[in-house]
Amino acid sequence: MGHIRLGTKVPLTVTPESNVTEASRAMVGRQVGAATVVDGDRIVGVVSERDVLKKIVAAGQIGRAHV
């Protein structure tokens, strides 16, 4: 299966081993709201800003980050 490119930017990818902080910083740095999760050459999922927020709230970290 070939890669699909929408627009001119290379899609942001993370691995299943990436943690929430790494994924979040990468998304902020690239100014995107989601990243493709890849394991080798296989797409295994997508992580979004909402996923990151849910993980932070679930871990009880919501009051520690400043807006």
C-alpha distance (Angstrom), angle and dihedral (degrees) to the residues before:
residue distance angle dihedral
M1 . . .
G2 3.81 . .
H3 3.75 128.9 .
I4 3.77 120.4 -98.9
R5 3.78 117.5 -140.6
L6 3.78 119.5 -165.1
G7 3.77 113.6 -168.2
T8 3.78 122.8 -18.2
K9 3.81 102.1 -62.0
V10 3.78 122.9 95.0
P11 3.84 107.5 -119.3
L12 3.80 116.7 -103.9
T13 3.79 111.8 -113.8
V14 3.80 133.8 -170.6
T15 3.80 131.2 179.2
P16 3.81 128.8 -119.6
E17 3.81 86.6 -107.1
S18 3.83 92.6 58.6
N19 3.78 113.4 108.9
V20 3.80 126.4 -134.1
T21 3.81 93.3 -100.8
E22 3.81 93.1 52.9
A23 3.79 93.0 47.1
S24 3.81 92.8 45.9
R25 3.80 93.9 48.9
A26 3.79 91.0 47.9
M27 3.82 91.6 51.3
V28 3.81 92.2 47.9
G29 3.79 91.2 46.6
R30 3.79 92.2 52.1
Q31 3.83 93.5 38.2
V32 3.80 93.4 -125.4
G33 3.80 131.6 131.0
A34 3.79 98.5 -139.4
A35 3.79 144.0 24.5
T36 3.78 131.5 -150.3
V37 3.81 114.4 -119.3
V38 3.79 111.0 -138.3
D39 3.79 131.1 -175.6
G40 3.78 106.5 -164.2
D41 3.79 104.6 -49.3
R42 3.83 95.2 -22.3
I43 3.79 125.8 96.5
V44 3.80 106.0 -134.2
G45 3.78 102.1 170.9
V46 3.77 151.5 -40.7
V47 3.80 128.9 -99.4
S48 3.81 117.9 -156.1
E49 3.79 137.6 -171.3
R50 3.81 87.2 -101.1
D51 3.82 91.0 55.0
V52 3.82 89.9 52.1
L53 3.81 92.2 48.6
K54 3.81 91.9 49.4
K55 3.83 90.9 51.4
I56 3.82 91.7 50.1
V57 3.81 93.1 49.1
A58 3.80 92.2 45.3
A59 3.81 90.5 51.9
G60 3.80 91.4 51.9
Q61 3.80 92.6 -117.0
I62 3.80 97.1 121.7
G63 3.82 96.1 104.0
R64 3.79 94.7 49.9
A65 3.78 99.8 65.0
H66 3.78 120.5 77.8
V67 3.78 122.8 -139.3
